[in-house]
Structures are given as structure tokens and as C-alpha cells.
Amino acid sequence: MSRSIFDLPTPCFLIDKDRLQKNADRMISICKDLNVSLRPNTKTHKTIEIAEMSTGGTKRCIEVSTLVEAEMYADAGFDDILYAYPITNEKIDRCVELMGRLSEFHVMVCDLSGVECLKANMDKLPAGKTWSVALELDLGFGRTGFNPDSNDFVKAYREIVKTMTLLSLYYFSGDAYIIRKRSERMQREHDVVHSLIACQNKILSEFPNVKFILGNGSTPTCSEKMDIHRCLVGEFHPGSYVFNDYEQYLAQTCRQSDIVCRVMTKVIAHKEEKGMLIVDCGSLGLGHAGIKQRPDDFCIVEGETNLKVVGLCQEMGMIQAKEGDLDCKKYPVGTILFIYPYQVYMQDIHLDSFLCGYVVLWCDTRLRPGLQRQPLSTPSFMFTQRRPWWTFGGLVRAGNVQYKGPADTREGRQPE
Ligand SMILES: Cc1ncc(COP(=O)(O)O)c(C=O)c1O
């Protein structure tokens, strides 16, 4: 049995449970204070334990991005689940099944094909139920959702209001990630809320008695109390806030001390002539996210301000000095390093995983005899396989670690 995290095999994905709980509680408290509901997007972690934490134990009002997640949460007693992903025909049967099992299950449409799909499948619905629909708007992010000025938006809400139940007008403010400056982000959020309210009013002018809410947010927009949200009758649906990561830190959404997940990796070789350390964590453990946009600074090596990850192979990472030549002898083979990844949810985390109180260990399933890697076209496969190995055993506490992390030196969200 492991006694300290240094006894765990590397690479190893570590979760600081105390930080996790704090982040979850903090969002619950922000929402309470602003009088908006919280519908956490659970796709970031895809775990029952963290979904329980982020709903404050109610197990109600969550959103997912895959049906495997929805089914898993339904099995675990969760209810009021929004499948926040464009609906298509081949998903209908499983959605109908979930509607039969849950008191509330909602789907999302982002274009007219989604509305048509729901309309064509009305006859499959369980007796007494109608489709409950989040209508996604594109208020600037440019990914999915109706243009609020388009005829398609009008056609969609008319059809939904007349023949289905409109749950919400939904905007995922992904554009907030691009706006690094807090003041500009707040201004942008101001405009978003006004646009949402304008869309709401447009529907209400035609259908004054229809009841629906406004769904808003992403981690950067939800993570701080903005007064503008007090006029929002609706819900927030952030996801990454439970973990936070280097990207959130750079967006000044969190402090370094709010980042929950680190990858523990080990120096396995040196390339002396290049002043380079080779570690046992590559793109499968850290993900490729950020490396293109920020090749010199896409993750943090904890406590090692002069080290940077300069390259990633599948299962190896290359580390050099930011300035000057690295003396490899200072990092003998076996040295443990902790890396905060850029986007925690983008990691190709393969899951010989066990959650033991404070530490989650995620390794590559391919190393585990008898387990087959599933095709990547079904990303949530991990889930069904991950679950049986997870236990809350309390084996290892991150607090046992002797290593002292660095002081928070960079600019981030200020402590309250
Ligand atoms: C539709 C939708 N809603 C909510 C979220 C959660 O966003 P975040 O992780 O930025 O909080 C996402 C994330 O990609 C999303 O795609």
C-alpha cells in the first residue's frame, strides 16, 4: 500500500481534494449570492464524486456532454440532467430512455436540424412527456448556436414553444477565454447578459406566458461575482472551475493555489549535450493543448521557475532551462517533478485509475494486461471502464508530501 505520493508509479495524475472542495464550494456560494442556479458541466471530470461535490450533495441540476455520462449519473441517482451537446437522430433512443428514467432530462439544439430531429421523434417520447429543450445561442463565440438576429432563431423558438418545452436560452461564453483582461471581460459579459435579455424579451413579446430561464457562462465568466449577473434569471453552467488549470490561471480566473490537478512525473534520462531532462510524461499525460499558442510557457513545473517543457512525445517529455544551460546533474534520474498542465480536461488520460482520498492515479490502460484501448471516436469510453477501479480508500494524502510548492508569484485572481 502506498504511503506517500512518491511511492506511486509515474506518470501520475494527482488531485488535491481540499482545493477541489474549495473550488466547488466557492462556485455554489457565488451562485447563491447572485441568486442564479448552478448547473455544473461535469464533462471536465466525469466522476460521480466530483459531481456530488459540485451540486452540494443534491445530485440535481447538472449538465453533461456525452450520453455515457448522462447514463452513469442517472444510474448513480442524479436527476435534472441537461445533455448540452447538439442533438442528432442516432442519440434519440438513449435520450428517450433517459427521459423515462429521470424526472427531468433536457436536450440542446443549436440549429434547425436539431429542432427537426426532435420534432420527428415526438412519437417516441414516454407518455405525458415533451422534449425539454435548451436553445443554444451564439452571442460571439462562433462555435455552435443560433445567431440571435437570424430567422432560424425565430423559427426554432416558435416551434419549441408551440410543441415542446423551452427550458432555457443558453450561451456558453467560450470567447471569455480569449479576453485576458479582467475589465474587458466584464464589459463583454455585460453585453452578453444584455443580448440574452433581448432574446428573452423577443420571445416573451410573442409568447408572454411562456416560462424559461437564461443559461449563461463559462469558468472565466462565472468565477467572480459580477453584479450584472444579478439581473439574470437563470443558471450558470461552468465546468473547468472545479479543477482550474494553467489556462484559467493565465485568464486570471484563479490563483495558482486554486489549481487542483498536477501530473507527477519522473526524470528518466538526460540529454546532457542539450541540457535536457527526459521525463516519463508525454502528450498522453499532459495533452497538447497550449503548446502551439505558448510553446515557451504552456505549463508550469512546480517550484522550478527556470524549467520549461520544450517538447512532448507520446510518453516522454523534454525539459530544458528557460535561461542558460541546464545542469542535468541537479536533476538525477529518479527526480520527481510536478507539472500543472494547460488544460486539464484535454489530457488524454488513460485510466488505470484509482481515487484514494486525495490522490488520483491515472495511467495508460495499455499498460494493463487484458484491457483494450477503445477507439477515440467514443471519448467517454473511459468512463465505463474507469468506474469499477475507483475507490475512496483514503490511502494517500497529498498532505504527506514533503515537497513545498512555490509561493504564488504571478498575477492571478486576488484572494478574497
Ligand atoms: C456547452 C458548454 N457549456 C459549458 C461548458 C463549460 O465551460 P468551462 O469549462 O469553461 O467552464 C462548456 C465547455 O466547453 C461547453 O461546451
The ligand as an SDF file (V2000), in Angstrom:
LIG
                    3D

 16 16  0  0  0  0  0  0  0  0999 V2000
  -21.7630   23.8970  -23.9840 C   0  0  0  0  0  0  0  0  0  0  0  0
  -20.7980   24.0920  -22.8550 C   0  0  0  0  0  0  0  0  0  0  0  0
  -21.2610   24.5420  -21.6720 N   0  0  0  0  0  0  0  0  0  0  0  0
  -20.4300   24.7240  -20.6110 C   0  0  0  0  0  0  0  0  0  0  0  0
  -19.0790   24.4650  -20.7150 C   0  0  0  0  0  0  0  0  0  0  0  0
  -18.1880   24.6740  -19.5200 C   0  0  0  0  0  0  0  0  0  0  0  0
  -17.2250   25.6110  -19.7650 O   0  0  0  0  0  0  0  0  0  0  0  0
  -15.9610   25.8570  -18.8140 P   0  0  0  0  0  0  0  0  0  0  0  0
  -15.2260   24.5980  -18.7700 O   0  0  0  0  0  0  0  0  0  0  0  0
  -15.2560   26.9640  -19.4840 O   0  0  0  0  0  0  0  0  0  0  0  0
  -16.4920   26.2840  -17.5060 O   0  0  0  0  0  0  0  0  0  0  0  0
  -18.5590   24.0180  -21.9450 C   0  0  0  0  0  0  0  0  0  0  0  0
  -17.1160   23.7790  -22.1060 C   0  0  0  0  0  0  0  0  0  0  0  0
  -16.5690   23.5830  -23.1450 O   0  0  0  0  0  0  0  0  0  0  0  0
  -19.4350   23.8210  -23.0410 C   0  0  0  0  0  0  0  0  0  0  0  0
  -19.0050   23.3650  -24.2220 O   0  0  0  0  0  0  0  0  0  0  0  0
  1  2  1  0
  2  3  1  0
  2 15  2  0
  3  4  2  0
  4  5  1  0
  5  6  1  0
  5 12  2  0
  6  7  1  0
  7  8  1  0
  8  9  2  0
  8 10  1  0
  8 11  1  0
 12 13  1  0
 12 15  1  0
 13 14  2  0
 15 16  1  0
M  END
$$$$
